Structures are given as structure tokens and as C-alpha cells.
Amino acid sequence: MPPPPPALVDKLRTICLDLPDAYEEAAWTGRRWCIRKKNFAHLVQIDGGWPPVYARAAGSPGPLSVLTLRTPRPAADTPRFSRPPFFLPGWWPDIVGVRLDADSDWDLIEPLLIASYCTLAPAALAAEVVARHG
């Protein structure tokens, strides 16, 4: 099980742990960030077709880093999520995946992470984040 690149973990850690009560933990593969035991971001490294469910969803045997996160409404309802760098894993209607690399647009990814957090966070914490980030 290859770990995700440390630079990506660090970048996500900086964004995710800035959110109230968010915490990081090892996942069954990769790293994940949670709010109240709910996973709002999961970073996985695909390599040699493993893990197969992620490799199939991303359409690549790797090596490739992917991030999955929650959306406030069904991901398929948002056209941009149906084209690269995004993909729709299909295991829940409100989960979207994004391929990450050195050229990833963090100005696009950061608001998606915040929206994912707000989708799962208690209303008071979500309101605090919305007030802070707009």
C-alpha cells in the first residue's frame, strides 16, 4: 500500500486542520480528515491498479494521487465533476473524486474541501466556517 506523497498530505493538512474540530487520521489506505467521525476528505495513492475500487473509479492504474470529498448535493448534478481532473466514484451520490498532481489548482480544491467539511459539520461549526471563508 503506497502512501500518498508527503507534499500532498502536508498541503491538505494545512487546509483541513484549519477548520474547527477537524482532525486527521490514517485510513484503510491513505490519510483522511474528519469532523465528528465523518470523513470529509480522503487522500489515496493508486499504484499498480491498487486499490482497485479507486483505480476503476479514477480510470487509471496509477501511479496517481486522488482525493475524494463530499458535495452539498449529488455530484452528478454539477457538470464540472464529470470531466478531468474530476471523476465520480459512484459509491455515494454526494462524493466526487479529483486527481491531484503538481499542477493541481488549489484555488479550486480548497473551496471544495471547505464545502465538504460544511456538508458534514454540525450547523454551528459550518456557520462559523462560512462566516470566516465566505
URVEN-V87124 format. One record per backbone hydrogen bond with DSSP energy under -1.0 kcal/mol. NH is the residue of the N-H (numbers start at 1). CO is the residue of the C=O. If there is no record, write none. Layout:
NH/CO
NH/CO
This chain:
9/5
10/6
11/7
12/8
13/9
14/10
15/11
16/12
17/13
19/16
22/19
23/34
25/32
27/30
31/43
32/25
33/41
34/23
35/38
38/35
40/33
41/33
42/68
43/31
44/66
46/64
47/50
49/61
50/47
55/51
56/52
57/53
58/54
59/55
60/55
64/46
66/44
67/98
68/42
69/96
71/94
75/93
77/74
78/75
81/78
82/79
83/80
86/83
87/97
95/92
96/69
97/87
98/67
99/85
100/65
104/101
106/104
108/105
109/105
110/106
113/109
114/110
115/111
116/112
117/113
118/114
119/115
120/116
121/117
126/122
127/123
128/124
129/125
130/126
131/127
132/128
133/129
134/130
